Every structure is written in structure tokens, then in C-alpha cells.
């Protein structure tokens, strides 16, 4: 059964993680470039600590006006941009498609 959680679509139609993710949800770091003001060092934290394509576990999400941040269980008390992630079930769909071809 596919996760029917709310996802956000950016202007270039790239999906990001569920902005209402709950503790224990799995997300994959997709590492888009950052050209915005780096609030709470979220982009810098990602570049320094995360590996592109790696799956991480959501601890909590934080919404602030136009930004949503995610805190990961693997890196407590550090914020990352939610738009830097996609839901891990997207990875499972890709793996299934590659396996069936």
C-alpha cells in the first residue's frame, strides 16, 4: 500500500518529503543546491553531515512561515531543509521498477 501522505511540489515539479512526516518515517537525502539564505545553517548542516541518496529517519518536522525543517534521529538537534529530502517510499518504487525491467 502506497503512502498517501501530503507532499509538496516545488516550482520545477520535483517532489519533496511529506511536510507532515512523523517520528520514524524514512526519507532519502536528494541534495539539491542551495542559493537561498541559510536559515539555522540547514543547508550547511546537510552538506557537512549527509550523504546523497542515503536514507534517514525523521525525528520531527518544524514549520516556520515559508520554510519547513526536519530534524533527523541520526542527527538530533540539527535542522535540515525538508525540500532536501524525498519520502523513502519513492526509492522503493524505483527499486521495484528497476527489478521488474
PEVEN-V448142 format. One record per residue. N is the residue number from 1. RES is the residue in three letters. OMEGA is omega in whole degrees, 0 to 359 (* if undefined). Layout:
n;res;omega
N;RES;OMEGA
N;RES;OMEGA
This chain:
n;res;omega
1;UNK;183
2;UNK;178
3;UNK;181
4;UNK;182
5;UNK;179
6;UNK;173
7;UNK;180
8;UNK;176
9;UNK;179
10;UNK;183
11;UNK;179
12;UNK;176
13;UNK;176
14;UNK;180
15;UNK;172
16;UNK;183
17;UNK;174
18;UNK;182
19;UNK;177
20;UNK;180
21;UNK;180
22;UNK;181
23;UNK;179
24;UNK;177
25;UNK;181
26;UNK;179
27;UNK;179
28;UNK;179
29;UNK;183
30;UNK;168
31;UNK;173
32;UNK;178
33;UNK;180
34;UNK;176
35;UNK;181
36;UNK;174
37;UNK;187
38;UNK;179
39;UNK;176
40;UNK;179
41;UNK;185
42;UNK;178
43;UNK;178
44;UNK;177
45;UNK;181
46;UNK;181
47;UNK;185
48;UNK;191
49;UNK;189
50;UNK;179
51;UNK;181
52;UNK;179
53;UNK;181
54;UNK;178
55;UNK;180
56;UNK;183
57;UNK;180
58;UNK;171
59;UNK;180
60;UNK;172
61;UNK;180
62;UNK;177
63;UNK;178
64;UNK;179
65;UNK;183
66;UNK;184
67;UNK;169
68;UNK;180
69;UNK;176
70;UNK;172
71;UNK;184
72;UNK;177
73;UNK;181
74;UNK;182
75;UNK;182
76;UNK;178
77;UNK;175
78;UNK;181
79;UNK;176
80;UNK;176
81;UNK;178
82;UNK;180
83;UNK;177
84;UNK;185
85;UNK;168
86;UNK;179
87;UNK;183
88;UNK;178
89;UNK;173
90;UNK;177
91;UNK;179
92;UNK;177
93;UNK;179
94;UNK;180
95;UNK;177
96;UNK;181
97;UNK;180
98;UNK;180
99;UNK;184
100;UNK;181
101;UNK;*
